[in-house]
Amino acid sequence: MFQVSLPQSLHSDLPLTALAPMQDVTNLKFMKVIAHYGNPDYFFTEYFRVNETSRLNPKILASITENDTGRPVFAQMIGESIPDLVRTAKELCGYNIAGVDLNMGCPAPRIYRKQAGGGLLLVPEKVDRILAELRQAVNDRPLSVKMRLGFENSDTFFQILDIINRHSIDLLSLHGRTVKDRYQGRVNYALIAQAVRHVNCPVLANGNIYSAAQAISVLEQTGAVGVMVGRWAIGNPWIFHQIRQALRSEPITPVPLTEVRHYIDLLYQTPEAPNIPERARVGYLKLFLNYIALSVDSQGNFLRLMRQAQTEVELFQICDRFLLADPAQTLALAPLITRDLT
């Protein structure tokens, strides 16, 4: 069986880190922004939608073929048609990918209602057929799975873990919530720990890893081989570097808010469509600022005013007001506002 290994550029005694795949976020430009502040060990693409008429999305494919971050990239697929998943997996294996990843956790209703993403967790027998076919098709590189604990509960959890063992999956990324939980509520790290003991492959723990200290805690609680960070890497792109500092018992380097302001400028350039209307671009940036703001202002004023901004000029004036006023102020190492922390 193929063994997932650390990139040679990192110390082999450190746990793995990965940037979670996030649809409409983790495009090539965003990967490059993250790499600028501190690469994870692995990237995962946005999911390639797979159906009878699907072809490889060229914009997502660019995050593989034009990726100069120096890090391996897993190509993620989502779908329920077994012949088309196999066809797409074979096509992806023609590119320089770290492996093929099957999405079995997406909580979007439009996805799970089609028995794809998180919807697959309701039908273990179909998961068995899919992984059997994919394992045969993907035989010269890793085959990985990203999943949740279950759909509404964890009734099928261990059954699916047994299926993962049966088909020699190489890497499991496990989000410690159910599909119906979406991104709310407590993450069940205890079940992730049980999965670590149950499966024969490495496990990446995923869910609410909002700081380096939390990453260390999750690793200790679960025994996972590493952590996968999603939305909190949007709010703090330095998090992967900070996790490595914490793992080495080094002090974490403070990030001046002036650097956060520069990060926002880079984010403003990440939409795939360069000529989208101002209102849409402002709305896109607010999606990122919703996370950044939580570690900037404990009173919530930045978050509130940012959300009210209507124009590009107004939004950047608010950013300047909170991020450039005091050159000595730094980004909090963990979110200051916990009511939005999920």
JOVEN-V248796 format. One record per pair of residues at least 12 apart in sequence whose C-alpha atoms are under 6 Angstrom apart, sorted by the first residue. I is the first residue (numbers start at 1). J is the second residue. D is the distance in Angstrom with one decimal. If there is no record, write none. Layout:
((I,J,D) (I,J,D))
//
This chain:
((15,225,5.6) (15,226,4.7) (16,226,4.2) (17,40,5.2) (17,41,5.2) (17,226,5.6) (17,227,5.1) (17,228,5.8) (18,40,5.1) (18,41,5.6) (18,42,4.7) (18,43,5.8) (18,228,4.6) (19,43,5.3) (19,228,5.7) (19,229,5.2) (19,230,5.9) (20,228,5.6) (20,229,5.5) (20,230,4.6) (21,44,5.1) (21,45,5.6) (21,46,5.2) (22,46,5.8) (23,46,5.1) (28,63,4.3) (29,270,5.3) (30,270,6.0) (34,237,5.5) (35,69,6.0) (37,238,5.3) (38,238,5.7) (38,240,5.9) (38,241,5.0) (40,240,5.6) (42,71,5.9) (42,72,5.4) (42,73,5.9) (43,73,4.7) (44,73,5.5) (44,74,4.7) (45,75,5.3) (45,76,5.7) (47,76,4.8) (47,77,4.9) (47,78,5.9) (48,77,4.7) (49,78,5.3) (50,78,5.9) (50,79,4.9) (51,84,5.9) (72,98,5.3) (73,97,5.5) (73,98,5.2) (74,97,5.7) (74,98,5.0) (74,99,4.9) (74,100,5.7) (75,100,5.0) (75,101,5.8) (76,100,6.0) (76,101,4.4) (76,102,5.7) (77,102,5.2) (78,103,5.2) (78,117,6.0) (79,116,4.9) (80,116,5.1) (82,130,5.8) (86,134,5.7) (99,141,5.6) (99,142,4.6) (99,143,5.7) (100,143,5.1) (101,143,6.0) (101,144,4.5) (101,145,5.3) (102,145,4.8) (103,117,5.2) (103,146,5.2) (104,117,4.2) (104,118,4.8) (104,146,5.7) (104,147,4.6) (105,117,5.0) (105,118,3.8) (105,147,4.3) (105,148,5.1) (106,118,4.9) (107,179,4.9) (107,182,5.6) (118,179,5.8) (121,150,5.8) (121,151,5.9) (128,163,5.9) (142,170,5.5) (143,169,5.7) (143,170,5.5) (144,169,5.8) (144,170,5.6) (144,171,4.6) (144,172,5.8) (145,172,5.0) (146,172,5.9) (146,173,4.6) (146,174,5.9) (147,174,5.3) (148,174,5.7) (148,175,4.8) (148,177,5.8) (148,178,5.5) (149,176,5.9) (149,177,5.7) (149,178,5.1) (150,178,4.9) (151,178,5.2) (151,179,4.7) (152,178,5.8) (152,180,5.4) (165,199,5.9) (170,201,5.4) (171,201,5.5) (171,202,5.2) (172,203,4.8) (173,203,5.7) (173,204,4.6) (174,205,5.5) (174,206,5.6) (175,206,4.4) (175,207,5.2) (176,188,4.9) (176,207,5.8) (183,342,5.9) (184,342,5.1) (185,342,6.0) (192,222,6.0) (193,222,4.0) (202,225,5.8) (203,224,5.3) (203,225,5.7) (204,224,5.8) (204,225,5.9) (204,226,4.9) (204,227,4.9) (204,228,5.9) (205,227,4.7) (205,228,6.0) (206,227,6.0) (206,228,4.9) (209,229,5.9) (210,232,5.1) (211,334,5.3) (212,242,5.7) (212,243,4.4) (235,291,4.5) (235,292,4.0) (255,330,5.2) (255,331,5.5) (256,329,5.8) (256,330,4.1) (257,323,5.0) (257,329,6.0) (257,330,5.0) (257,331,5.7) (258,323,5.8) (258,324,5.6) (282,312,6.0) (294,335,5.2) (294,336,5.7) (294,337,5.3) (295,331,6.0) (295,332,5.1) (295,335,4.3) (295,336,5.1) (296,331,5.8) (298,336,5.1) (298,337,5.7))
//
